[in-house]
Amino acid sequence: MQSVTAILQKIYRTLASVRTGIILLLVVVLFSAVGTVILQRPTSEPDVVERSYSPSTLLWLDRLGLTDIYHTWYFVTLLGLVSISIILVSIDRWPNTWKFYSKPYRVPAAGFRATLPQRAEIPVSDAAAGLSAAERAFYKMGLPVDREVEGDQVSLFSERNRISEFAVYFVHASLLFLLFGYILDLQVGYRGTLALNEGDTSNVITERIGNREVTRTLPFSVRCDSASVEDYLDKDGRDTGMPRKYWSKLVVVENGRDVRSKEIIVNDPLTYRGLRFYQSGMDQGSKVRSVDVEVTAPGATEAQKATLALGKEVSVGDATVSLKRFVPDYYQQDGEIYTKSETPNNPALLFVVKKAGAEYPVWVFASESRSARDAKSGFTLNLLRGSMATLTVLQVSYQPGQWLIFPGVLLMVTGLVMVLLMSHSRYWAIVVPDAKNNPVLWVGGATNRNRERFEQRFQEVVKAIRAEFLAAENNKTEVEVHEPAHV
């Protein structure tokens, strides 16, 4: 049992060491540097990674987790050890820090006066005059001062920025918030891609984990009502072809109801239930927005122009024409039409003519012929032009740890301001006898950081005390000289 206790104490002392914490932080920085040099699969395209390294090198990089280092067990474990070390270092030093803060050393004893680096002695005529001069000098230098009485001894004590003793704890707390937030994002958070054609609704995103792509189902759906790119205009009001703004009108659909909508642009995402939908990219979609056709009825001498969208019907004489189906990259097999891909390389459009209660399908294969005639109905359809829907690419992220990052940054800024701009400075003044038993005003000072600047400040305080004492002595002499003689 004693050996176990000794081992635990040794582990505690090791992790509670500032040196251990610094070494662990340096190792984290080293692994982070490796992650910036080696391409990471979650953020790099797979073909780019495979072109950058030989097959054997890439095999070992994957095995060691170096292509996804921030999600490896050893990196997360390392972050956990850093967090534990910071906590134990803070706990180990807290009692002394709190004692130092709550019970400041206000009366300088003889032993303390002998060891203080910053000290000076000023000859004075008496204790009251010396203390009064020091008190006035402290106030003129902007230093608050208290009189301390211990027995028959009176001394002065002044201090500023005692709160700066906690600066290191602000920094430690900020590091813990940042580390916990990062660990939480690594363990619970995720990032994926959602591509939507205009009018599409989906709740499935694609997430890349290592060299694999997996799908994740969201607890709600997102619909894209419209999306577009706005270009810069020249002085004549014409498009320059240079993108100025990407935007998408998104609607959150939950339980069959539209619960939230927003037009997003780059760096202005839609946020709902902790998920953020960023505008990542835009491309030509795989769905047709509308087509312009000429419809010629049997026996008609002129064609009728119509604009059709999927599912929309247009009356032509005593019949109706609708666009029933759009196949972006078609091929035929066993008399059926299928698509090879979602890219409109070889589009086919299925129109339906309804007349006298009967339906007549008419296929138009745009890459072969832009017109088709149905022998049964006698209708001829001529495809004039088509407009494809826009495909908006959304970056979807769930990062619950971000709620810890923000207070962590605030604490870090506060801690650094306290470290760089604030120091706990203390001053003491007391009248004591010198070696010849003459009264001298002993002045001492101490600080917890910025010692060179404090040394200059201390000399200014001593100089101000000397000036105050000399001024008081001169005034006293002048009063005595001009005082009228008594008869």
C-alpha positions in Angstrom: 0.0 0.0 0.0 2.8 2.4 0.8 4.5 1.7 -2.5 1.3 2.5 -4.4 0.9 5.7 -2.4 4.5 6.6 -3.2 4.0 5.9 -6.9 0.9 8.1 -6.9 2.7 10.9 -5.1 5.5 10.7 -7.6 3.1 10.9 -10.5 1.4 13.8 -8.9 4.7 15.7 -8.3 5.7 15.0 -11.9 2.5 16.3 -13.4 2.4 19.2 -10.9 5.8 20.4 -12.1 5.9 23.5 -14.3 8.8 21.9 -16.1 6.5 18.9 -17.1 3.8 21.2 -18.2 6.2 23.2 -20.5 7.6 19.9 -22.0 4.1 18.7 -22.7 3.2 22.0 -24.3 6.3 21.8 -26.5 5.4 18.3 -27.6 1.9 19.5 -28.5 3.5 22.3 -30.6 5.8 19.8 -32.2 2.9 17.5 -33.3 0.9 20.6 -34.4 3.9 21.6 -36.6 3.9 18.1 -38.1 0.2 18.5 -38.9 0.9 21.7 -40.8 3.7 20.1 -42.8 2.0 16.8 -43.7 -1.2 17.1 -45.7 -4.2 16.2 -43.6 -6.9 14.0 -45.2 -9.9 15.8 -43.6 -9.0 19.1 -45.2 -7.1 18.0 -48.4 -8.6 16.3 -51.4 -7.7 12.5 -51.5 -6.1 12.7 -55.0 -3.9 15.6 -53.9 -2.7 13.6 -50.9 -2.0 10.6 -53.1 -0.1 12.6 -55.6 2.0 14.2 -52.9 3.5 11.0 -51.5 4.7 7.7 -52.8 2.4 4.7 -52.0 4.8 3.3 -49.4 5.3 6.6 -47.7 1.5 7.3 -47.6 0.9 3.8 -46.2 3.1 4.5 -43.2 1.8 8.0 -42.8 -1.7 6.6 -42.6 -0.7 3.8 -40.2 0.9 6.3 -37.8 -2.1 8.6 -38.1 0.1 11.5 -39.4 -2.4 12.3 -42.2 -5.1 12.9 -39.6 -2.9 13.7 -36.6 -5.4 15.9 -34.7 -7.9 13.0 -34.4 -5.4 10.4 -33.2 -5.6 8.8 -29.8 -2.1 9.9 -28.8 -2.7 13.5 -29.7 -6.0 13.6 -27.7 -4.2 11.9 -24.8 -1.4 14.4 -25.0 -3.9 17.3 -24.8 -5.5 15.5 -21.8 -2.1 15.3 -20.0 -1.5 18.9 -20.6 -4.8 19.8 -19.1 -4.2 17.6 -16.1 -0.7 19.1 -15.6 -2.2 22.7 -15.7 -4.8 21.8 -13.1 -2.3 20.1 -10.8 0.2 23.0 -11.1 -2.5 25.5 -10.2 -3.8 23.4 -7.3 -0.2 22.9 -6.0 0.5 26.6 -5.9 -2.8 28.0 -4.9 -2.5 27.9 -1.1 0.7 30.1 -1.1 -0.8 32.4 -3.7 -4.0 32.8 -1.8 -2.1 33.4 1.5 0.1 35.9 -0.2 -3.0 37.7 -1.6 -5.3 37.6 1.4 -2.7 38.4 4.1 -0.1 40.8 2.6 3.0 41.4 4.5 2.4 44.9 5.8 5.0 45.6 8.6 8.6 45.1 7.6 10.5 43.2 10.4 14.2 43.5 10.9 15.0 40.3 9.1 12.8 41.2 6.2 14.4 44.6 5.8 17.9 43.1 5.7 17.1 40.8 2.7 15.0 43.2 0.6 17.0 44.1 -2.6 15.4 47.5 -3.1 15.9 49.6 0.0 17.2 53.0 1.1 17.8 55.0 4.3 17.1 58.7 4.7 18.3 60.5 7.8 15.5 62.3 9.6 15.2 64.5 12.6 12.4 62.5 14.2 10.0 59.7 13.4 6.8 61.8 12.9 8.5 64.1 10.4 10.0 61.3 8.4 6.7 59.3 8.2 4.7 62.4 7.3 7.2 63.3 4.5 7.0 59.7 3.2 3.2 59.7 3.4 3.0 62.9 1.3 5.5 61.6 -1.2 3.5 58.4 -1.7 0.3 60.3 -2.3 2.0 62.6 -4.8 3.4 59.6 -6.7 -0.1 58.2 -7.0 0.5 55.4 -4.4 -2.2 54.6 -1.8 -0.7 54.4 1.7 -1.8 53.0 5.0 -0.4 53.6 8.5 0.3 50.3 10.3 0.7 50.4 14.1 2.3 47.5 15.9 3.0 48.2 19.6 4.7 51.5 19.8 6.1 51.2 16.2 4.3 53.0 13.3 5.1 52.2 9.7 3.7 52.9 6.2 2.6 50.3 3.7 1.6 50.9 0.1 0.8 48.5 -2.7 -0.7 48.5 -6.2 -2.2 45.7 -8.5 -2.3 43.0 -5.9 -4.8 41.2 -8.3 -1.9 40.6 -10.7 -0.8 37.8 -8.4 -3.6 35.8 -10.1 -2.4 36.5 -13.6 -1.0 33.1 -14.0 -4.3 31.6 -13.0 -6.1 33.6 -15.7 -3.7 32.2 -18.2 -4.1 28.6 -16.9 -7.8 28.9 -17.0 -7.7 30.2 -20.5 -5.5 27.3 -21.6 -8.0 24.8 -20.0 -11.0 26.4 -21.7 -9.1 26.2 -25.1 -7.9 22.7 -24.5 -11.3 21.4 -23.3 -13.1 23.1 -26.2 -10.7 21.6 -28.7 -10.9 18.1 -27.1 -14.7 18.4 -27.1 -14.7 19.3 -30.8 -12.4 16.4 -31.6 -14.6 13.9 -29.7 -18.1 15.1 -30.4 -17.9 17.7 -33.2 -17.9 17.0 -36.9 -17.6 18.8 -40.2 -19.2 17.8 -43.5 -20.5 18.9 -46.9 -24.1 19.3 -48.1 -24.7 20.0 -51.8 -28.2 21.1 -52.7 -29.8 22.0 -56.0 -32.3 24.8 -56.0 -35.5 23.4 -54.7 -33.8 20.3 -53.1 -34.3 19.3 -49.4 -31.8 17.0 -47.6 -30.7 16.0 -44.1 -27.6 13.9 -45.2 -24.1 15.4 -45.2 -20.9 13.8 -46.4 -18.1 13.7 -43.8 -14.5 12.7 -44.5 -12.8 10.6 -41.9 -9.2 9.8 -42.7 -9.3 8.5 -46.3 -12.9 7.5 -46.2 -16.1 9.4 -46.9 -19.1 8.6 -44.7 -22.6 10.0 -44.5 -24.2 11.5 -41.4 -27.9 12.2 -40.9 -28.9 15.5 -39.4 -31.8 15.8 -36.9 -33.6 18.2 -39.4 -33.5 19.0 -43.1 -32.4 22.0 -45.1 -34.0 23.2 -48.3 -32.4 25.6 -50.8 -35.1 27.8 -52.3 -32.6 29.7 -54.5 -28.9 30.4 -55.0 -26.9 32.6 -57.3 -23.6 34.4 -57.9 -23.6 38.2 -58.3 -20.7 39.6 -60.4 -19.0 43.0 -60.3 -20.4 45.5 -62.8 -18.3 47.7 -65.0 -19.0 51.4 -65.4 -21.6 50.6 -68.1 -23.5 48.3 -65.7 -22.5 45.1 -67.5 -21.2 42.0 -65.7 -17.5 41.7 -65.5 -17.5 38.0 -64.8 -15.7 38.5 -61.5 -17.7 37.1 -58.6 -18.7 39.7 -56.0 -21.2 37.7 -53.8 -22.3 34.2 -53.4 -25.7 33.7 -51.7 -28.2 31.0 -50.9 -31.7 31.2 -49.5 -31.9 28.3 -47.0 -34.9 27.1 -45.0 -34.7 24.7 -42.1 -37.4 22.1 -42.2 -38.2 20.2 -39.0 -41.2 17.9 -38.4 -42.6 18.9 -41.8 -42.6 22.7 -40.9 -40.4 25.5 -42.0 -38.9 26.7 -38.7 -36.1 29.1 -39.9 -34.9 30.8 -43.0 -31.9 32.9 -43.9 -30.0 34.1 -46.9 -26.5 33.2 -46.2 -23.3 34.6 -47.8 -19.6 33.9 -47.2 -18.7 34.3 -43.5 -22.4 34.8 -42.6 -23.7 31.3 -41.9 -27.1 29.9 -40.9 -27.0 28.6 -37.3 -29.6 26.2 -35.9 -29.4 23.8 -33.0 -25.6 24.3 -32.7 -25.0 23.5 -36.4 -23.6 26.1 -38.8 -24.1 26.1 -42.5 -21.5 28.1 -44.4 -21.5 29.1 -48.0 -18.6 27.1 -49.3 -19.0 27.0 -53.1 -21.4 27.1 -56.1 -21.7 25.2 -59.3 -24.1 24.3 -62.1 -26.6 21.9 -60.7 -27.8 18.5 -61.9 -31.4 19.7 -62.2 -33.1 21.8 -64.8 -34.7 25.1 -63.6 -36.7 25.7 -66.7 -36.8 25.0 -70.5 -38.1 27.0 -73.4 -39.8 24.9 -76.0 -41.8 25.3 -79.2 -44.9 23.1 -79.3 -46.6 22.4 -82.6 -50.0 20.8 -82.5 -51.1 18.4 -85.3 -52.4 20.4 -88.2 -51.2 23.7 -86.8 -49.3 26.1 -89.0 -47.5 27.9 -86.1 -45.7 26.7 -83.1 -46.6 27.9 -79.6 -43.7 28.9 -77.3 -43.8 27.8 -73.7 -41.6 27.9 -70.6 -41.7 24.7 -68.6 -40.4 23.7 -65.2 -40.5 20.2 -63.8 -44.1 19.3 -63.1 -45.6 22.4 -64.7 -48.2 22.1 -67.4 -48.9 24.5 -70.3 -52.1 24.4 -72.4 -51.6 24.0 -76.2 -54.9 24.1 -78.0 -57.1 21.3 -76.5 -54.1 19.6 -75.0 -51.5 20.2 -72.2 -47.7 19.7 -72.2 -45.6 19.2 -69.1 -41.9 18.5 -68.3 -42.0 15.2 -66.5 -38.4 14.2 -66.1 -34.9 15.4 -66.6 -31.9 13.0 -66.9 -28.6 14.9 -66.8 -26.3 12.2 -68.3 -28.5 9.5 -69.8 -27.9 6.1 -71.2 -30.4 3.5 -72.4 -30.6 -0.1 -71.2 -33.4 -2.6 -71.9 -35.6 0.2 -73.2 -35.2 2.3 -70.0 -33.4 5.6 -69.5 -30.8 5.9 -66.7 -28.2 8.4 -65.7 -24.4 7.9 -65.5 -23.8 10.9 -63.3 -25.3 14.1 -61.9 -23.3 16.2 -64.4 -25.4 17.4 -67.3 -23.0 16.0 -70.0 -25.7 14.2 -72.0 -29.2 15.4 -71.0 -32.5 13.9 -71.9 -35.9 15.4 -71.2 -39.2 13.6 -70.9 -42.3 15.7 -71.9 -45.8 14.4 -71.5 -48.6 15.5 -73.8 -52.1 15.0 -72.4 -55.0 15.0 -74.8 -58.5 13.6 -74.5 -57.6 11.8 -71.3 -54.6 10.1 -72.8 -50.9 10.7 -72.1 -48.2 10.6 -74.8 -44.6 10.6 -73.6 -42.1 12.4 -75.8 -38.3 12.1 -75.2 -36.0 14.8 -76.4 -32.3 13.9 -76.4 -30.5 17.2 -76.5 -27.1 16.0 -77.6 -28.7 14.2 -80.6 -31.6 16.3 -81.7 -33.3 19.2 -80.1 -36.7 18.3 -81.5 -38.9 15.2 -81.4 -42.3 14.3 -82.9 -44.8 11.9 -81.3 -46.4 9.8 -84.0 -49.4 8.9 -81.8 -50.4 12.4 -80.7 -49.0 14.2 -83.7 -47.3 16.8 -81.5 -43.8 18.2 -82.3 -41.6 19.6 -79.6 -38.6 21.7 -80.4 -36.2 22.5 -77.5 -35.0 26.1 -77.7 -32.9 26.6 -74.6 -32.7 25.4 -71.0 -31.7 26.9 -67.7 -30.0 24.7 -65.1 -30.6 25.0 -61.4 -27.7 26.3 -59.3 -25.9 23.9 -57.0 -24.9 25.4 -53.7 -22.2 23.7 -51.7 -22.5 24.1 -48.0 -19.9 23.5 -45.3 -21.7 22.0 -42.3 -20.0 22.1 -38.9 -20.9 21.1 -35.4 -18.4 22.4 -32.9 -19.8 22.5 -29.4 -16.3 23.3 -28.1 -16.5 26.8 -29.7 -18.6 27.9 -26.7 -15.5 27.3 -24.6 -13.1 28.9 -27.0 -14.6 32.4 -26.7 -14.3 32.6 -22.9 -10.9 31.0 -23.2 -9.7 33.8 -25.5 -11.1 36.5 -23.1 -9.3 34.9 -20.2 -6.1 34.6 -22.2 -6.2 38.3 -23.2 -7.0 39.3 -19.5 -4.1 37.2 -18.2 -1.6 38.5 -20.8 -2.7 42.1 -20.0 -2.1 41.5 -16.3 1.3 39.8 -17.0 2.6 42.4 -19.5 1.1 45.6 -18.1 0.5 45.0 -14.4 2.8 44.2 -11.5 2.2 43.8 -7.8 4.4 46.6 -6.4 4.8 47.1 -2.6 6.5 49.8 -0.6 7.3 50.1 3.1 8.5 53.0 5.2 9.5 52.9 8.8 11.8 55.0 11.1 14.5 52.9 12.8 17.8 53.8 14.5 21.0 53.5 12.5 24.4 52.2 13.7 24.9 55.4 15.7 21.4 55.2 17.1 20.3 58.2 15.0 16.8 58.0 13.5 16.7 57.1 9.8 13.7 56.5 7.5 14.0 53.1 6.0 12.2 52.7 2.7 11.9 49.4 0.9 10.1 48.1 -2.2 9.4 44.8 -4.0 7.6 43.6 -7.1 6.6 40.3 -8.7 7.7 41.2 -12.2 9.2 44.0 -14.4 12.0 44.4 -11.8 14.1 46.8 -13.9 11.2 49.2 -14.4 10.4 48.9 -10.7 13.9 49.8 -9.7 13.6 53.1 -11.6 10.2 53.7 -10.0 11.6 52.9 -6.5 14.4 55.5 -6.9 11.8 58.1 -8.0 9.8 57.4 -4.8 13.0 57.7 -2.6 13.9 60.9 -4.4 10.3 62.3 -3.8 10.5 61.4 -0.1 13.9 63.2 0.3 12.4 66.2 -1.4 9.4 66.3 0.8 11.5 65.9 4.0 13.9 68.6 2.9 11.0 70.9 2.1 9.4 70.3 5.5 12.7 71.0 7.2 13.3 74.2 5.3 9.8 75.4 6.1 10.4 74.6 9.8 13.6 76.6 9.8 12.0 79.6 8.1 9.2 79.5 10.7 11.7 79.4 13.5 13.8 82.3 12.0 10.8 84.6 11.4 9.2 83.8 14.8 9.1 87.1 16.9 11.2 87.1 20.1 9.2 87.0 23.4 9.9 89.8 25.9 
